[in-house]
Amino acid sequence: MAITASMVKELREMTGAGMMDCKKALSETNGNMDEAVEYLRKNGQAKAEKKAGRIAAEGIVTTAIENDKKAVIVEVNSETDFVAKNEDFRAYVAQVADQALGSSAADMDAFLQEAWKADPSKTVKDSLVEKIAVIGENLSIRRFEKIETEGAVVSYIHGGGRIGVLVAADTAVVNDAVKEALVNVAMQVAALSPKYVSAADVSEEYKNHEKEILLAQAKLENPNKPDNIIEKMIIGRLNKELKEICLLDQPYVKDGDVTVGQYIKSVSKEVGTDIVVKKFVRFETGEGIEKKEENFAEEVAKQMGM
């Protein structure tokens, strides 16, 4: 059967695959459109498997929120920043966030096996494999975390998706003033990356571990000082460290004269209800992933057989 340009165009629009790939698929399947789609899916999966060994440390973080009560934050990785800025990739990440918002999966393996909301005939993993084939890079749905609250939850995205934050709070009132205050807190989390909401959340195990480190440092710096003086120094240093890692004790980035906790109290007074920050989640794209250093000149030379 003769393969026409219009057939190739139609298959490309259906699958997003390259023009030559579409022409080959139609030739291999004698012009049968359905079989050609299946051929590309299978071929795409083979390509995806080859790409799976490549490091995906770029990408974006995004969020999805439902009725100010339920939210999810997701990170989807790509190999290059170029793809991370691609609108097709970003639209796909938004679909992943929407999927995760309604998911009941306990872990990533279960999530990948769920029916894909945009096309229930596929799994989430199938959708990922197809997107890898279309985009031509290794992609990875790395992680997601959900928050549900009776109060309010807000999100903040920084740097076009480089950092994403969710902040949840108990509040009897959910209006623009409350949400604006919580977004300001989310911006604080994005900027200063606290580890805990308040000092009350810090475990004794963490405090004791830090005390051991501070003790060793203090004795090296002050070998002739008595233990009771060093103990006081350690307490002071530990308290300073806790203020740096506990959100409510940090100086508020928009007004360094008050802490985040004091800022929240002032907003609570204005809106006539207590606002209690209960939880935050902060994702930064690629954090903890060891990036492979690429030598572009060497890669070009290798491909040219030089």
Backbone as CSV, one residue per row, in Angstrom:
resi,resn,N_x,N_y,N_z,CA_x,CA_y,CA_z,C_x,C_y,C_z
1,MET,0.846,-1.208,0.000,0.000,0.000,0.000,0.876,1.251,0.000
2,ALA,0.527,2.211,-0.819,1.296,3.450,-0.897,1.073,4.298,0.349
3,ILE,2.151,4.771,0.922,2.077,5.606,2.124,2.107,7.066,1.691
4,THR,1.028,7.779,1.964,0.919,9.175,1.534,1.365,10.127,2.641
5,ALA,1.647,11.360,2.243,2.069,12.394,3.188,0.968,12.684,4.206
6,SER,-0.278,12.620,3.752,-1.398,12.908,4.665,-1.517,11.827,5.735
7,MET,-1.192,10.570,5.379,-1.222,9.480,6.360,-0.137,9.689,7.417
8,VAL,1.040,10.082,6.932,2.153,10.346,7.856,1.789,11.496,8.795
9,LYS,1.192,12.548,8.243,0.796,13.718,9.032,-0.229,13.322,10.094
10,GLU,-1.210,12.514,9.699,-2.249,12.077,10.635,-1.662,11.259,11.779
11,LEU,-0.754,10.335,11.448,-0.151,9.496,12.485,0.719,10.336,13.418
12,ARG,1.402,11.315,12.842,2.247,12.182,13.669,1.399,12.991,14.647
13,GLU,0.273,13.489,14.164,-0.617,14.272,15.032,-1.218,13.402,16.139
14,MET,-1.466,12.137,15.831,-2.049,11.209,16.813,-1.048,10.820,17.899
15,THR,0.234,10.699,17.507,1.225,10.124,18.429,2.296,11.100,18.898
16,GLY,2.526,12.164,18.123,3.603,13.082,18.467,4.978,12.558,18.091
17,ALA,5.036,11.406,17.439,6.318,10.818,17.048,6.892,11.556,15.848
18,GLY,8.186,11.337,15.575,8.857,11.996,14.459,8.308,11.549,13.119
19,MET,8.486,12.400,12.106,7.919,12.130,10.785,8.476,10.844,10.167
20,MET,9.792,10.664,10.255,10.394,9.463,9.675,9.958,8.204,10.425
21,ASP,9.804,8.334,11.737,9.318,7.200,12.531,7.905,6.811,12.109
22,CYS,7.086,7.837,11.863,5.701,7.577,11.437,5.669,6.910,10.066
23,LYS,6.517,7.379,9.153,6.569,6.793,7.815,6.991,5.323,7.885
24,LYS,8.005,5.047,8.726,8.476,3.678,8.879,7.393,2.785,9.474
25,ALA,6.687,3.317,10.499,5.631,2.549,11.159,4.526,2.178,10.171
26,LEU,4.139,3.115,9.330,3.099,2.853,8.335,3.568,1.849,7.293
27,SER,4.836,1.953,6.909,5.395,0.994,5.940,5.425,-0.411,6.517
28,GLU,5.816,-0.506,7.798,5.927,-1.810,8.459,4.559,-2.463,8.674
29,THR,3.511,-1.649,8.754,2.166,-2.176,9.044,1.231,-2.085,7.844
30,ASN,1.842,-1.844,6.657,1.072,-1.799,5.410,-0.047,-0.745,5.455
31,GLY,0.253,0.387,6.113,-0.685,1.502,6.123,-1.815,1.399,7.118
32,ASN,-1.819,0.354,7.985,-2.874,0.211,8.998,-2.588,1.184,10.146
33,MET,-3.470,2.195,10.306,-3.231,3.274,11.270,-3.166,2.753,12.704
34,ASP,-4.103,1.875,13.073,-4.126,1.352,14.441,-2.871,0.541,14.742
35,GLU,-2.473,-0.287,13.790,-1.276,-1.098,13.983,-0.019,-0.216,14.009
36,ALA,-0.059,0.857,13.251,1.080,1.783,13.229,1.237,2.487,14.580
37,VAL,0.102,2.850,15.177,0.141,3.454,16.514,0.745,2.476,17.513
38,GLU,0.296,1.223,17.428,0.822,0.193,18.322,2.316,-0.029,18.078
39,TYR,2.706,-0.005,16.810,4.121,-0.166,16.449,4.954,0.937,17.096
40,LEU,4.462,2.171,17.015,5.192,3.296,17.605,5.256,3.194,19.121
41,ARG,4.163,2.711,19.715,4.170,2.541,21.180,5.223,1.524,21.582
42,LYS,5.264,0.428,20.846,6.258,-0.603,21.165,7.668,-0.092,20.911
43,ASN,7.837,0.600,19.791,9.141,1.150,19.454,9.548,2.221,20.466
44,GLY,8.545,2.998,20.887,8.796,4.036,21.887,9.254,3.443,23.201
45,GLN,8.661,2.328,23.568,9.040,1.670,24.814,10.472,1.169,24.727
46,ALA,10.843,0.654,23.591,12.219,0.185,23.409,13.190,1.354,23.546
47,LYS,12.806,2.494,22.931,13.658,3.679,23.052,13.733,4.143,24.492
48,ALA,12.606,4.096,25.188,12.568,4.549,26.579,13.483,3.699,27.445
49,GLU,13.508,2.397,27.169,14.350,1.519,27.958,15.823,1.851,27.758
50,LYS,16.190,2.231,26.506,17.572,2.618,26.243,17.931,3.908,26.971
51,LYS,16.955,4.799,27.073,17.216,6.085,27.711,17.185,6.008,29.241
52,ALA,16.656,4.927,29.779,16.436,4.830,31.224,17.720,4.903,32.029
53,GLY,18.855,4.573,31.398,20.115,4.621,32.121,20.692,6.014,32.222
54,ARG,20.131,6.973,31.482,20.663,8.324,31.494,20.089,9.107,32.669
55,ILE,20.902,9.973,33.226,20.518,10.684,34.446,19.534,11.813,34.151
56,ALA,18.388,11.778,34.822,17.389,12.834,34.694,17.418,13.658,35.980
57,ALA,18.135,14.779,35.951,18.307,15.593,37.157,17.751,17.004,36.996
58,GLU,17.268,17.321,35.803,16.596,18.603,35.590,15.096,18.351,35.765
59,GLY,14.257,19.221,35.187,12.814,19.028,35.300,12.153,20.150,36.062
60,ILE,10.940,19.877,36.553,10.207,20.907,37.298,9.415,20.289,38.456
61,VAL,9.088,21.157,39.389,8.162,20.844,40.474,6.886,21.625,40.211
62,THR,5.737,20.987,40.410,4.474,21.705,40.278,3.500,21.208,41.337
63,THR,2.385,21.898,41.462,1.392,21.574,42.484,-0.005,21.568,41.890
64,ALA,-0.931,20.945,42.604,-2.357,20.991,42.259,-3.134,21.100,43.566
65,ILE,-4.177,21.912,43.582,-4.959,22.159,44.802,-6.450,22.031,44.497
66,GLU,-7.166,21.460,45.450,-8.615,21.302,45.315,-9.313,21.940,46.513
67,ASN,-10.100,22.983,46.247,-10.950,23.640,47.264,-10.186,24.129,48.492
68,ASP,-8.930,24.483,48.323,-8.094,24.999,49.421,-7.904,24.004,50.564
69,LYS,-8.343,22.757,50.365,-8.297,21.764,51.450,-7.386,20.573,51.135
70,LYS,-7.144,20.358,49.881,-6.397,19.174,49.457,-5.393,19.613,48.400
71,ALA,-4.142,19.174,48.552,-3.110,19.605,47.608,-2.071,18.514,47.424
72,VAL,-1.370,18.613,46.305,-0.276,17.684,46.027,0.867,18.469,45.402
73,ILE,2.084,18.023,45.676,3.279,18.580,45.054,4.014,17.428,44.391
74,VAL,4.459,17.637,43.148,5.124,16.560,42.406,6.417,17.083,41.789
75,GLU,7.356,16.163,41.601,8.583,16.469,40.864,8.704,15.468,39.723
76,VAL,8.851,15.995,38.504,9.094,15.163,37.328,10.402,15.641,36.711
77,ASN,11.311,14.699,36.477,12.644,15.058,36.007,12.838,14.790,34.519
78,SER,13.715,15.590,33.932,14.163,15.419,32.557,15.690,15.446,32.575
79,GLU,16.293,15.168,31.419,17.756,15.196,31.358,18.305,16.605,31.208
80,THR,17.560,17.476,30.537,18.070,18.818,30.248,17.089,19.903,30.671
81,ASP,17.644,21.068,30.928,16.829,22.235,31.271,15.999,22.666,30.066
82,PHE,16.508,22.405,28.856,15.782,22.752,27.632,14.423,22.070,27.600
83,VAL,14.406,20.766,27.902,13.139,20.025,27.928,12.263,20.508,29.078
84,ALA,12.874,20.849,30.213,12.107,21.324,31.374,11.301,22.577,31.044
85,LYS,11.765,23.336,30.056,11.061,24.559,29.650,10.073,24.306,28.517
86,ASN,10.063,23.088,27.986,9.186,22.730,26.879,7.729,22.685,27.336
87,GLU,6.834,23.333,26.581,5.429,23.416,26.985,4.744,22.052,27.007
88,ASP,5.122,21.164,26.108,4.549,19.814,26.091,4.916,19.068,27.373
89,PHE,6.181,19.190,27.773,6.635,18.556,29.015,5.909,19.147,30.224
90,ARG,5.788,20.454,30.272,5.153,21.123,31.410,3.663,20.759,31.500
91,ALA,3.020,20.619,30.334,1.613,20.204,30.329,1.488,18.782,30.859
92,TYR,2.441,17.931,30.516,2.426,16.552,31.015,2.608,16.525,32.529
93,VAL,3.505,17.344,33.051,3.732,17.391,34.504,2.461,17.846,35.223
94,ALA,1.730,18.785,34.619,0.457,19.224,35.198,-0.530,18.066,35.249
95,GLN,-0.526,17.215,34.223,-1.388,16.024,34.221,-0.970,15.053,35.323
96,VAL,0.331,14.899,35.523,0.825,14.023,36.592,0.361,14.539,37.955
97,ALA,0.416,15.853,38.142,-0.035,16.444,39.405,-1.525,16.204,39.622
98,ASP,-2.310,16.364,38.560,-3.749,16.115,38.643,-4.018,14.644,38.986
99,GLN,-3.244,13.751,38.388,-3.363,12.320,38.681,-3.040,12.056,40.156
100,ALA,-1.946,12.629,40.624,-1.497,12.393,42.001,-2.483,12.963,43.025
101,LEU,-3.147,14.067,42.674,-4.110,14.683,43.591,-5.242,13.723,43.930
102,GLY,-5.665,12.925,42.951,-6.754,11.986,43.178,-6.299,10.569,43.453
103,SER,-4.993,10.374,43.564,-4.449,9.025,43.733,-4.593,8.515,45.162
104,SER,-4.752,7.196,45.272,-4.760,6.547,46.589,-3.515,5.692,46.768
105,ALA,-2.566,5.817,45.839,-1.353,4.999,45.875,-0.508,5.322,47.096
106,ALA,0.035,4.268,47.709,0.860,4.441,48.910,2.317,4.712,48.566
107,ASP,2.731,4.340,47.355,4.116,4.562,46.953,4.182,4.764,45.444
108,MET,5.395,5.050,44.957,5.549,5.363,43.541,5.259,4.159,42.655
109,ASP,5.640,2.964,43.077,5.366,1.765,42.278,3.867,1.587,42.034
110,ALA,3.082,1.763,43.099,1.624,1.637,42.976,1.062,2.757,42.102
111,PHE,1.624,3.954,42.241,1.166,5.095,41.449,1.374,4.843,39.956
112,LEU,2.527,4.301,39.605,2.839,4.061,38.192,1.931,3.009,37.562
113,GLN,1.343,2.150,38.387,0.456,1.100,37.874,-1.002,1.531,37.806
114,GLU,-1.312,2.718,38.303,-2.697,3.218,38.249,-3.129,3.489,36.804
115,ALA,-4.430,3.434,36.583,-4.972,3.824,35.277,-4.741,5.321,35.082
116,TRP,-4.254,5.689,33.921,-3.959,7.089,33.601,-5.264,7.845,33.391
117,LYS,-5.461,8.869,34.199,-6.728,9.602,34.207,-7.089,10.152,32.825
118,ALA,-6.092,10.628,32.099,-6.352,11.220,30.781,-6.702,10.169,29.728
119,ASP,-6.357,8.898,29.976,-6.670,7.801,29.057,-6.608,6.495,29.860
120,PRO,-7.740,6.079,30.455,-7.763,4.911,31.342,-7.331,3.591,30.707
121,SER,-7.173,3.572,29.378,-6.688,2.351,28.744,-5.185,2.162,28.981
122,LYS,-4.545,3.208,29.488,-3.111,3.159,29.780,-2.889,3.265,31.291
123,THR,-1.690,2.887,31.711,-1.272,3.136,33.095,-0.475,4.441,33.119
124,VAL,-0.195,4.911,34.326,0.659,6.102,34.465,2.028,5.823,33.851
125,LYS,2.533,4.608,34.060,3.831,4.239,33.488,3.786,4.270,31.963
126,ASP,2.689,3.787,31.371,2.534,3.836,29.916,2.619,5.277,29.417
127,SER,1.958,6.181,30.134,1.963,7.593,29.725,3.379,8.152,29.777
128,LEU,4.137,7.732,30.770,5.520,8.192,30.911,6.386,7.659,29.777
129,VAL,6.227,6.376,29.475,6.992,5.742,28.397,6.699,6.436,27.065
130,GLU,5.444,6.735,26.810,5.081,7.402,25.562,5.662,8.812,25.498
131,LYS,5.666,9.498,26.621,6.209,10.861,26.642,7.723,10.838,26.426
132,ILE,8.399,9.819,26.945,9.838,9.659,26.712,10.107,9.492,25.221
133,ALA,9.272,8.690,24.571,9.440,8.442,23.135,9.235,9.713,22.323
134,VAL,8.255,10.512,22.720,7.942,11.747,21.992,9.022,12.802,22.206
135,ILE,9.429,12.999,23.460,10.374,14.068,23.793,11.812,13.674,23.456
136,GLY,12.126,12.383,23.595,13.460,11.916,23.224,14.489,12.017,24.327
137,GLU,14.048,12.157,25.570,14.943,12.164,26.725,14.399,11.223,27.788
138,ASN,15.287,10.767,28.665,14.818,10.017,29.821,14.049,10.961,30.741
139,LEU,12.885,10.543,31.165,12.055,11.313,32.094,11.758,10.431,33.301
140,SER,11.504,11.049,34.422,11.223,10.283,35.636,10.217,11.021,36.508
141,ILE,9.118,10.321,36.866,8.216,10.851,37.896,8.878,10.467,39.215
142,ARG,9.530,11.403,39.843,10.420,11.083,40.967,9.681,10.927,42.298
143,ARG,8.771,11.858,42.591,8.130,11.839,43.907,6.900,12.741,43.923
144,PHE,6.032,12.481,44.883,4.916,13.382,45.137,4.519,13.264,46.607
145,GLU,3.890,14.303,47.123,3.396,14.281,48.502,2.085,15.052,48.569
146,LYS,1.136,14.489,49.305,-0.194,15.101,49.422,-0.415,15.659,50.818
147,ILE,-1.223,16.699,50.880,-1.656,17.288,52.157,-3.164,17.474,52.100
148,GLU,-3.843,17.046,53.163,-5.276,17.313,53.315,-5.491,17.975,54.671
149,THR,-6.345,18.978,54.724,-6.560,19.727,55.948,-7.996,20.225,56.028
150,GLU,-8.464,20.449,57.247,-9.770,21.083,57.460,-9.650,22.597,57.418
151,GLY,-8.405,23.089,57.485,-8.160,24.534,57.452,-7.942,25.020,56.038
152,ALA,-6.682,25.312,55.702,-6.356,25.791,54.356,-4.965,25.328,53.971
153,VAL,-4.786,25.083,52.668,-3.470,24.750,52.129,-3.232,25.614,50.896
154,VAL,-2.001,26.135,50.781,-1.644,26.980,49.641,-0.354,26.450,49.025
155,SER,-0.055,26.942,47.832,1.187,26.536,47.172,1.937,27.756,46.677
156,TYR,3.225,27.545,46.452,4.070,28.599,45.875,5.104,27.921,44.992
157,ILE,5.251,28.425,43.765,6.233,27.897,42.823,7.249,28.999,42.533
158,HIS,8.524,28.658,42.667,9.596,29.635,42.464,10.469,29.217,41.283
159,GLY,10.928,30.220,40.539,11.876,29.962,39.457,11.326,29.098,38.349
160,GLY,10.047,29.252,38.035,9.457,28.498,36.936,9.325,27.014,37.203
161,GLY,9.427,26.628,38.474,9.283,25.217,38.826,10.539,24.619,39.439
162,ARG,11.554,25.437,39.672,12.783,24.921,40.295,12.527,24.522,41.742
163,ILE,11.703,25.314,42.444,11.326,25.023,43.831,9.816,25.114,43.953
164,GLY,9.223,24.177,44.677,7.789,24.207,44.955,7.545,23.992,46.435
165,VAL,6.514,24.646,46.962,6.215,24.557,48.391,4.708,24.445,48.602
166,LEU,4.311,23.597,49.559,2.949,23.581,50.086,3.015,23.983,51.555
167,VAL,2.043,24.774,51.996,1.919,25.131,53.417,0.473,24.911,53.840
168,ALA,0.288,24.164,54.932,-1.053,23.905,55.464,-1.176,24.497,56.858
169,ALA,-2.361,25.019,57.157,-2.597,25.636,58.460,-4.006,25.352,58.946
170,ASP,-4.161,25.291,60.256,-5.485,25.252,60.876,-6.010,26.676,60.955
171,THR,-7.199,26.903,60.452,-7.824,28.213,60.508,-9.327,28.055,60.312
172,ALA,-10.094,28.818,61.078,-11.550,28.759,60.948,-12.037,29.634,59.803
173,VAL,-11.168,30.516,59.331,-11.507,31.421,58.239,-10.532,31.192,57.088
174,VAL,-11.098,31.020,55.888,-10.249,30.883,54.697,-10.659,31.978,53.722
175,ASN,-9.981,33.110,53.792,-10.265,34.219,52.881,-8.970,34.661,52.215
176,ASP,-9.051,35.716,51.416,-7.877,36.163,50.669,-6.732,36.574,51.585
177,ALA,-7.055,37.204,52.713,-6.012,37.660,53.633,-5.269,36.478,54.247
178,VAL,-6.008,35.446,54.613,-5.390,34.246,55.196,-4.521,33.548,54.152
179,LYS,-5.058,33.389,52.935,-4.298,32.706,51.886,-3.052,33.503,51.489
180,GLU,-3.178,34.826,51.473,-2.010,35.653,51.154,-0.923,35.475,52.212
181,ALA,-1.322,35.425,53.472,-0.352,35.233,54.553,0.349,33.883,54.430
182,LEU,-0.411,32.850,54.094,0.175,31.518,53.973,1.090,31.419,52.746
183,VAL,0.737,32.129,51.673,1.623,32.168,50.507,2.935,32.868,50.876
184,ASN,2.845,33.917,51.683,4.057,34.588,52.160,4.928,33.630,52.974
185,VAL,4.282,32.795,53.767,5.018,31.795,54.546,5.658,30.771,53.602
186,ALA,4.928,30.393,52.562,5.469,29.451,51.573,6.690,30.042,50.872
187,MET,6.657,31.330,50.591,7.809,32.005,50.002,8.997,31.956,50.958
188,GLN,8.725,32.107,52.236,9.765,32.007,53.274,10.403,30.611,53.238
189,VAL,9.570,29.588,53.145,10.063,28.207,53.103,10.930,27.994,51.856
190,ALA,10.487,28.536,50.731,11.258,28.407,49.492,12.618,29.073,49.624
191,ALA,12.651,30.247,50.270,13.892,31.030,50.358,14.868,30.487,51.387
192,LEU,14.385,30.113,52.581,15.284,29.773,53.688,15.298,28.296,54.055
193,SER,14.464,27.497,53.431,14.496,26.037,53.562,14.583,25.541,55.008
194,PRO,13.604,25.890,55.851,13.611,25.371,57.232,13.386,23.868,57.241
195,LYS,13.774,23.230,58.345,13.582,21.779,58.471,12.327,21.431,59.271
196,TYR,11.910,22.329,60.170,10.781,22.066,61.065,9.868,23.292,61.118
197,VAL,8.611,23.070,61.524,7.692,24.197,61.709,8.095,24.990,62.940
198,SER,8.296,24.300,64.079,8.669,24.973,65.319,9.650,24.104,66.110
199,ALA,10.214,24.681,67.170,11.169,23.946,68.007,10.520,22.725,68.653
200,ALA,9.203,22.780,68.863,8.487,21.657,69.473,8.524,20.416,68.580
201,ASP,8.777,20.598,67.297,8.811,19.473,66.353,10.183,18.814,66.270
202,VAL,11.190,19.439,66.873,12.551,18.915,66.791,12.722,17.775,67.796
203,SER,13.167,16.642,67.320,13.315,15.471,68.193,14.504,15.632,69.133
204,GLU,14.435,14.957,70.269,15.549,14.965,71.219,16.773,14.311,70.592
205,GLU,16.541,13.341,69.753,17.649,12.655,69.068,18.447,13.652,68.223
206,TYR,17.724,14.529,67.495,18.393,15.533,66.671,19.171,16.515,67.558
207,LYS,18.540,16.959,68.644,19.195,17.914,69.544,20.460,17.316,70.144
208,ASN,20.373,16.063,70.594,21.542,15.407,71.206,22.669,15.230,70.196
209,HIS,22.284,14.906,68.966,23.296,14.750,67.910,24.019,16.067,67.659
210,GLU,23.245,17.160,67.579,23.843,18.468,67.351,24.687,18.906,68.540
211,LYS,24.261,18.564,69.754,25.040,18.900,70.954,26.417,18.249,70.913
212,GLU,26.472,16.990,70.469,27.752,16.277,70.368,28.697,16.999,69.413
213,ILE,28.169,17.432,68.290,28.984,18.140,67.306,29.450,19.478,67.859
214,LEU,28.525,20.209,68.468,28.866,21.522,69.024,29.869,21.402,70.170
215,LEU,29.739,20.337,70.958,30.670,20.107,72.064,32.085,19.886,71.533
216,ALA,32.197,19.058,70.513,33.514,18.784,69.918,34.122,20.061,69.345
217,GLN,33.295,20.872,68.680,33.785,22.123,68.115,34.243,23.083,69.203
218,ALA,33.426,23.202,70.269,33.737,24.139,71.360,35.024,23.759,72.079
219,LYS,35.258,22.467,72.281,36.472,22.017,72.986,37.719,22.251,72.139
220,LEU,37.581,22.112,70.816,38.711,22.400,69.933,39.051,23.893,69.930
221,GLU,38.000,24.715,69.949,38.194,26.160,69.906,38.635,26.725,71.256
222,ASN,38.208,26.075,72.343,38.466,26.588,73.698,38.986,25.475,74.607
223,PRO,40.183,24.961,74.348,40.685,23.807,75.106,40.907,24.083,76.594
224,ASN,41.056,25.337,76.961,41.346,25.654,78.362,40.128,26.106,79.169
225,LYS,38.965,26.180,78.520,37.777,26.642,79.247,37.140,25.494,80.014
226,PRO,36.609,25.767,81.224,35.973,24.710,82.027,34.690,24.217,81.388
227,ASP,34.292,22.993,81.780,33.132,22.346,81.169,31.842,23.136,81.352
228,ASN,31.664,23.787,82.531,30.411,24.519,82.765,30.268,25.716,81.824
229,ILE,31.379,26.331,81.462,31.338,27.447,80.512,31.043,26.929,79.106
230,ILE,31.684,25.824,78.773,31.454,25.221,77.453,30.006,24.774,77.302
231,GLU,29.420,24.249,78.395,28.015,23.825,78.370,27.092,24.994,78.042
232,LYS,27.374,26.156,78.630,26.567,27.350,78.356,26.738,27.798,76.904
233,MET,27.963,27.679,76.411,28.223,28.043,75.018,27.429,27.143,74.070
234,ILE,27.404,25.847,74.398,26.693,24.875,73.554,25.205,25.181,73.510
235,ILE,24.627,25.493,74.674,23.191,25.791,74.732,22.867,26.999,73.867
236,GLY,23.712,28.011,73.959,23.491,29.216,73.163,23.583,28.938,71.667
237,ARG,24.581,28.141,71.285,24.751,27.819,69.871,23.613,26.949,69.346
238,LEU,23.163,26.022,70.184,22.066,25.149,69.770,20.787,25.952,69.571
239,ASN,20.512,26.858,70.487,19.310,27.693,70.364,19.367,28.554,69.097
240,LYS,20.561,29.047,68.786,20.725,29.845,67.562,20.467,28.986,66.328
241,GLU,20.980,27.745,66.355,20.783,26.835,65.228,19.312,26.490,65.041
242,LEU,18.616,26.251,66.161,17.194,25.911,66.082,16.382,27.055,65.487
243,LYS,16.771,28.290,65.794,16.064,29.439,65.222,16.253,29.516,63.714
244,GLU,17.371,28.991,63.242,17.649,29.015,61.811,16.883,27.931,61.057
245,ILE,16.619,26.810,61.728,15.986,25.681,61.022,14.495,25.532,61.331
246,CYS,13.976,26.306,62.285,12.548,26.234,62.641,11.813,27.418,62.013
247,LEU,10.857,27.132,61.165,10.156,28.141,60.377,9.644,29.311,61.209
248,LEU,8.911,29.024,62.274,8.265,30.098,63.039,9.243,30.988,63.777
249,ASP,10.473,30.491,63.990,11.490,31.276,64.698,12.407,32.045,63.753
250,GLN,12.285,31.795,62.461,13.137,32.504,61.503,12.708,33.968,61.371
251,PRO,13.661,34.880,61.131,13.273,36.262,60.809,12.441,36.251,59.528
252,TYR,11.338,36.959,59.545,10.443,36.987,58.390,11.136,37.727,57.240
253,VAL,11.186,37.110,56.052,11.966,37.666,54.945,11.465,39.035,54.476
254,LYS,10.190,39.326,54.668,9.658,40.617,54.222,9.746,41.697,55.295
255,ASP,10.104,41.299,56.510,10.257,42.252,57.618,11.142,41.607,58.677
256,GLY,12.436,41.858,58.598,13.406,41.219,59.483,13.268,41.578,60.945
257,ASP,12.409,42.554,61.260,12.224,42.947,62.659,11.294,42.003,63.415
258,VAL,10.595,41.128,62.695,9.693,40.176,63.348,10.019,38.756,62.858
259,THR,9.621,37.773,63.654,9.768,36.381,63.218,8.542,35.980,62.394
260,VAL,8.623,34.834,61.754,7.477,34.327,61.000,6.309,34.084,61.946
261,GLY,6.597,33.556,63.132,5.548,33.315,64.126,4.836,34.596,64.524
262,GLN,5.605,35.678,64.710,5.007,36.966,65.076,4.183,37.535,63.925
263,TYR,4.667,37.325,62.699,3.908,37.782,61.530,2.563,37.072,61.459
264,ILE,2.565,35.763,61.655,1.319,34.989,61.604,0.357,35.448,62.711
265,LYS,0.871,35.734,63.890,0.022,36.218,64.986,-0.620,37.555,64.637
266,SER,0.129,38.417,63.954,-0.428,39.730,63.585,-1.555,39.582,62.559
267,VAL,-1.383,38.644,61.630,-2.436,38.391,60.631,-3.646,37.756,61.313
268,SER,-3.413,36.851,62.249,-4.505,36.221,63.002,-5.360,37.277,63.699
269,LYS,-4.691,38.268,64.266,-5.405,39.349,64.958,-6.240,40.163,63.969
270,GLU,-5.692,40.399,62.777,-6.399,41.195,61.764,-7.648,40.484,61.251
271,VAL,-7.554,39.157,61.045,-8.683,38.421,60.468,-9.630,37.879,61.538
272,GLY,-9.244,37.990,62.799,-10.131,37.586,63.884,-10.209,36.095,64.133
273,THR,-9.172,35.359,63.761,-9.145,33.923,64.038,-7.704,33.452,64.132
274,ASP,-7.463,32.407,64.899,-6.107,31.872,65.014,-5.702,31.139,63.736
275,ILE,-4.503,31.434,63.269,-3.911,30.721,62.139,-2.720,29.955,62.695
276,VAL,-2.770,28.636,62.585,-1.701,27.798,63.139,-1.074,26.980,62.017
277,VAL,0.152,27.322,61.665,0.854,26.569,60.615,1.151,25.168,61.135
278,LYS,0.689,24.156,60.414,0.829,22.771,60.869,1.885,21.978,60.093
279,LYS,2.046,22.311,58.818,2.936,21.493,57.998,3.369,22.259,56.752
280,PHE,4.562,21.946,56.282,4.995,22.432,54.979,5.771,21.325,54.272
281,VAL,5.755,21.389,52.932,6.534,20.465,52.104,7.285,21.316,51.092
282,ARG,8.577,21.067,50.975,9.406,21.817,50.025,10.155,20.838,49.122
283,PHE,9.922,20.948,47.816,10.654,20.161,46.823,11.548,21.097,46.023
284,GLU,12.784,20.706,45.824,13.675,21.434,44.927,14.113,20.475,43.833
285,THR,13.974,20.909,42.591,14.257,20.033,41.462,15.682,19.480,41.504
286,GLY,15.766,18.168,41.417,17.071,17.523,41.318,17.853,17.389,42.605
287,GLU,17.278,17.851,43.739,18.050,17.777,44.989,18.346,16.318,45.330
288,GLY,19.592,16.056,45.658,20.003,14.707,46.026,20.364,13.817,44.856
289,ILE,20.173,14.307,43.614,20.532,13.518,42.437,21.928,13.927,41.994
290,GLU,22.793,12.957,41.826,24.148,13.244,41.352,24.101,13.470,39.847
291,LYS,24.424,14.682,39.448,24.369,15.026,38.028,25.651,14.598,37.320
292,LYS,25.481,14.061,36.122,26.617,13.650,35.314,27.176,14.866,34.586
293,GLU,28.485,15.047,34.700,29.125,16.159,34.004,29.340,15.774,32.535
294,GLU,28.735,16.535,31.641,28.840,16.227,30.219,29.882,17.132,29.557
295,ASN,30.699,16.568,28.653,31.622,17.339,27.844,31.049,17.377,26.432
296,PHE,30.459,18.520,26.059,29.726,18.603,24.801,30.643,18.366,23.598
297,ALA,31.853,18.917,23.651,32.788,18.754,22.537,33.154,17.287,22.346
298,GLU,33.391,16.597,23.440,33.719,15.167,23.375,32.553,14.364,22.820
299,GLU,31.324,14.719,23.226,30.144,14.012,22.760,29.967,14.179,21.246
300,VAL,30.172,15.411,20.756,30.069,15.662,19.308,31.135,14.878,18.552
301,ALA,32.358,14.930,19.080,33.470,14.229,18.423,33.211,12.728,18.357
302,LYS,32.639,12.207,19.458,32.335,10.768,19.521,31.312,10.396,18.457
303,GLN,30.264,11.229,18.322,29.226,10.940,17.332,29.726,11.042,15.900
304,MET,30.738,11.903,15.703,31.292,12.089,14.353,32.408,11.088,14.057
305,GLY,32.717,10.240,15.074,33.743,9.228,14.873,35.146,9.782,14.863
306,MET,35.345,10.916,15.531,36.656,11.564,15.546,37.525,10.994,16.684
